[in-house]
Amino acid sequence: MKNNLQKEKVEVMALFGYEMTPCQPLSFRRRGEAQETEVTELLRTTIKFVGSTAVHLFDVAVGRDRFVLAFNSQDLSWHLTPAA
C-alpha cells in the first residue's frame, strides 16, 4: 500500500442493510489494479455533512495499514485516503 495517498477514487464492494450495520465495506479496487484489496476490519463509522450532502466515513484496517473510505451520498462515489 502507498502511504502517500491523497484522495483517490476507488471501486468498493460493500454490504448494505446487514443487521445493525447499515453499510459495511468489504473490499476496494484502486485504479489500475486488477486485484481487490480486502478490508480486514471495520474500525469506526461516522457521518459528515458537507452542505446538504452526507459523506459516510469508514475507518478500516487492511492488515496493519489504516485507511478511511468515504462514501458520498449525493454522487454515490467512494474515495480512499490514509488514516491520520
C-alpha positions in Angstrom: 0.0 0.0 0.0 1.2 3.5 -0.7 1.3 5.7 2.3 1.5 8.9 0.3 -2.1 8.7 -1.0 -4.2 11.8 -1.2 -7.9 11.4 -2.0 -8.2 8.6 -4.5 -11.4 7.4 -6.2 -11.9 3.7 -5.8 -14.5 1.0 -6.5 -15.9 -0.6 -3.4 -17.7 -3.9 -2.7 -20.0 -3.2 0.3 -22.7 -5.0 2.1 -25.8 -2.8 2.7 -28.5 -3.3 5.3 -26.9 -6.1 7.3 -28.1 -6.4 10.9 -27.2 -3.3 12.9 -24.6 -2.1 10.4 -26.4 -0.3 7.5 -23.3 -0.4 5.3 -20.0 -2.3 5.6 -17.2 -2.0 3.0 -15.8 -5.5 2.3 -13.1 -4.7 -0.3 -11.9 -2.0 -2.7 -10.1 -1.8 -6.0 -7.8 1.0 -6.9 -7.5 2.4 -10.4 -5.1 0.3 -12.5 -5.1 -2.7 -10.1 -6.6 -5.9 -11.2 -6.7 -7.3 -7.6 -9.2 -6.2 -5.0 -7.9 -5.2 -1.5 -9.8 -6.9 1.3 -10.9 -4.8 4.3 -9.8 -6.9 7.3 -11.6 -4.8 9.9 -14.2 -2.1 10.2 -13.0 0.2 13.0 -15.4 3.0 13.1 -18.1 4.8 11.1 -19.1 8.4 11.1 -21.2 10.8 9.0 -20.0 14.3 8.0 -22.3 16.8 6.3 -20.8 18.9 3.5 -23.5 21.4 2.7 -26.6 19.2 2.1 -24.5 16.2 1.2 -23.9 13.4 3.7 -20.5 11.8 3.5 -20.2 8.5 5.3 -16.7 7.8 6.6 -15.5 4.3 7.3 -12.2 3.9 9.2 -10.9 0.5 8.1 -7.9 -1.7 8.6 -6.2 -3.5 5.7 -3.7 -5.8 7.5 -1.6 -3.3 9.5 -2.5 -0.3 7.4 -5.3 2.1 8.3 -7.5 3.9 5.7 -10.6 6.0 5.5 -13.2 5.1 2.9 -15.6 7.9 2.2 -19.0 7.4 0.5 -20.6 10.5 -1.0 -24.4 10.0 -0.8 -25.1 12.6 -3.5 -23.0 11.3 -6.4 -22.5 7.7 -4.9 -18.7 7.8 -5.3 -16.2 6.2 -2.9 -12.8 7.8 -2.1 -9.8 6.3 -0.2 -7.4 8.3 2.0 -4.8 7.3 4.5 -5.9 7.4 8.1 -4.5 10.4 10.0 
